[in-house]
Amino acid sequence: SGQYKKVLVAYTNFVSTLSQKPVVFELLPISAQSFKNQLVVDGDEANRIEVSDKDVKRDWSMYVVEPSHEAILDVIIPKLVTSQVYQALLDASASEQASRMMAMKNATENADEIEDDLLLSYNHVRQEGITKELAEIVAGTL
């Protein structure tokens, strides 16, 4: 309806379990350049779809398209927007789960380290008590 000049989406992009990147991209309006950028899948050369500037600036009026260009765009644009939002939600969810997993792993390692330290302290105090009792028994027999 033209109420907004542009719509930006901010989310955490899942790169790997140890790495997530904050991302902000322009969802609307869809320009030729933003559409071209969306066709590149995470910079992966194997998944790259090549769209040249010549293709973007091509005069499409000489082609007969059925249904009309507008009808095609009326179907494609909502699906493109929906898929982009869905991809952002999936990446954000995967990033959250990876962060939780790493936090729990670190908490477990820290708890194990504290447990080892406490066991060492407990054994040290127990050994002191045994040594003290033995010293008292030996002192009492003399």
C-alpha positions in Angstrom: 0.0 0.0 0.0 3.1 2.3 0.1 2.8 3.1 3.8 6.5 2.2 4.3 9.6 3.1 2.3 11.3 -0.1 3.0 11.1 -3.2 5.2 14.3 -4.6 6.8 14.7 -8.0 8.4 17.2 -8.5 11.2 18.1 -12.0 12.3 21.0 -14.2 13.4 22.4 -16.2 10.4 23.6 -19.7 11.3 27.1 -20.3 9.9 28.2 -23.1 12.1 27.8 -24.4 15.6 30.4 -22.0 16.8 29.6 -19.1 14.6 26.5 -17.1 14.1 26.4 -13.7 12.3 23.9 -10.9 12.7 22.3 -10.0 9.4 20.1 -7.2 8.2 18.6 -7.4 4.7 16.1 -5.4 2.8 12.9 -7.4 2.3 10.8 -4.8 0.5 10.9 -3.1 -1.9 12.4 -5.8 -4.1 14.8 -4.2 -6.5 16.7 -5.9 -9.3 19.9 -5.8 -7.2 18.3 -7.1 -4.1 16.7 -9.9 -6.1 20.1 -10.7 -7.6 21.7 -10.8 -4.1 19.0 -13.2 -3.0 19.9 -15.6 -5.8 23.4 -16.1 -4.3 23.1 -18.8 -1.7 25.5 -17.9 1.2 28.4 -17.1 -1.1 28.6 -20.8 -2.0 29.9 -21.0 -5.6 28.3 -24.4 -6.1 24.8 -23.0 -5.4 25.4 -19.6 -7.2 22.8 -18.7 -9.8 24.4 -16.3 -12.3 22.3 -13.3 -13.3 24.1 -10.8 -15.4 23.3 -7.1 -15.5 22.4 -7.7 -19.1 19.6 -10.1 -18.0 18.3 -7.6 -15.4 18.2 -4.7 -17.9 16.9 -6.8 -20.8 13.8 -5.4 -22.6 11.2 -8.0 -21.7 8.5 -6.4 -23.7 9.5 -8.2 -26.9 8.7 -11.6 -25.2 5.2 -13.0 -25.1 4.5 -14.2 -21.5 1.3 -15.9 -20.5 -0.1 -15.1 -18.1 1.0 -11.5 -18.1 4.1 -10.2 -16.4 2.0 -8.7 -13.6 0.1 -11.9 -13.0 3.4 -13.8 -12.7 4.9 -11.2 -10.4 1.7 -11.3 -8.3 2.4 -15.0 -7.6 6.2 -14.9 -7.4 6.7 -11.9 -5.1 4.6 -13.1 -2.2 6.2 -16.5 -2.4 9.7 -14.9 -2.5 8.9 -12.7 0.5 7.4 -15.7 2.4 10.4 -17.9 1.7 12.9 -15.2 2.7 11.1 -14.6 6.0 10.9 -18.4 6.6 14.6 -18.8 5.8 15.4 -16.0 8.4 13.2 -17.8 11.0 15.0 -21.1 10.3 18.4 -19.5 10.6 17.5 -17.7 13.8 16.1 -20.9 15.3 19.2 -22.9 14.3 21.5 -20.2 15.7 19.5 -20.2 19.0 19.8 -24.0 19.4 23.5 -23.9 18.6 24.0 -21.2 21.2 22.1 -23.2 23.8 24.1 -26.3 23.0 27.4 -24.5 23.4 26.2 -22.9 26.6 25.2 -26.3 28.1 28.5 -27.8 26.9 30.5 -25.0 28.6 28.3 -25.3 31.8 28.9 -29.1 31.9 32.6 -28.6 31.5 32.7 -26.0 34.3 30.6 -28.2 36.6 33.0 -31.1 36.0 36.0 -28.9 36.8 34.3 -27.6 40.0 33.5 -31.2 41.0 37.1 -32.2 40.5 38.3 -29.3 42.7 35.8 -30.1 45.4 36.7 -33.8 45.4 40.4 -32.8 45.8 39.6 -30.4 48.6 37.4 -33.1 50.3 40.1 -35.7 50.1 42.7 -33.2 51.4 40.5 -32.4 54.5 39.7 -36.1 55.1 43.4 -37.0 54.9 44.2 -34.2 57.4 41.5 -35.7 59.8 43.0 -39.2 59.5 46.5 -37.9 60.1 45.3 -35.9 63.1 43.5 -39.0 64.6 46.6 -41.2 64.1 48.8 -38.5 65.7 46.5 -38.4 68.7 46.4 -42.3 69.0 50.2 -42.4 68.8 50.5 -39.6 71.4 48.1 -41.4 73.7 50.1 -44.6 73.7 53.3 -43.0 74.8 
